Amino acid sequence: SLVASEMMHGGGAALNSGNRWFDKTLQFMVGADGACGLNYEHTTAEGPPIAAIMDHVLDYVGNNQKEQQPASEVSAPQRLDFKLTDKATKAIDRATQELESLVKDVQVT
């Protein structure tokens, strides 16, 4: 499904794959449409504790829907400009191509 693909790999370089941190222990994702999930690097924890954390999060959100409050004042993001060498740019381009190949190779139904 689209949501499973979005959670697993972000949909490719043109979508959200640049916002998936596969080397991090636990990453929660929440889409603009409310779809949510998590991705985790499994060497630090097996599946059952991670599933228990997700169950807790969903229970908490489900039981506290009436207590929603507006977000506190948040500063607008500032663009970061990086000065990359040609070698770094080529490495990023190669990684992007490899990512696209891997994303196309995964079928989620």
N, C-alpha and C positions, 0 to 999 in steps of 0.2 A: 504494500500500500504506500501511498505518498507519505503519510505520516511516519511509517516505519523507516522509509528511505531517508526522510529528513532527520530523524533521530540517529540513524546509523552512521550516515556519512555526510549529511547536509545537502545532498543533491548535486554536488559538483562545484567546481571552482566559480562558476557564474552565479551560484546561489549561496549556500551557507557553509560549504566545506571549509572555508577559511576560518570559520568560527567553531570548529570541532577540534578539541585538544585531546588527541588519542593517548597521549602520554600522561594525562592527569588521572588521578585515582577516580574521581567522580565529577561528572559535569551534568548539571540539570539544564534542560532546554525547554523554553516556553515560547510557542509561536504566537504571532499576532492574532491568530484565530482561536487561541486558547489550547491548542494541542500541546501536550507536554510529555516529556520522557527524560530518560537519562542515558548516559553513555559512561562506561567505566573501564579502566584498565585492570584486568582481572588478577594480576599477580599479587596484589595486596589484599584482595578479599574474594571469597567465593560468592556465588550467586545468591544464596539464601539471606545473608545479612544485607545485601544491596536491595533485594526485593522487600525486606522488612523496612528499610529506610523509605523506600518509595511508598509502601503501604501507609506508613506514618504520615508522610507528607500529604498524600491524598486524603487521608482521614482528617488531618488538621485543616486542610483547605475546605473540605466539605462541611466541617463542623463550625467554621468561622466565617462563612460567607456574609452574614449579616453585619459583621464588625469591620467591613471594609472602610478604609480611610484613604483620603488622597495622599499621594506620595509627597514627601517633604520637598521643599524647593531644591531642584536639581539644576546644576549649571549645564549649559549647552556644551556638547562635546567640542573639542578643539582638534583640528586636523594636525596630524604629525607628518612632517615631511622628512623622508629618509634620503640620504645621499648614498646610492648603491653603486658599487663598481660593476663593470661589465660582467665580471666573473660571477658576482652575486646575482645579477639579473638573469644570466643564463641558467644558473642553478635553480632559481625560482621558476623559470619557464619550463625546465626539465621536470621539476617536481609537479608542476601544474599538469603537464601532459601525462605523467605517471598516475596522478590522482584521477584524472578523467578516465584513463584506461581501467583503473580499479573500480570506479563507480559504475561504468558501463558493464563490468563483468559480474556485478552483484544483481541478482534478481530477487525482489521481494514481492510476494503475492499475498 
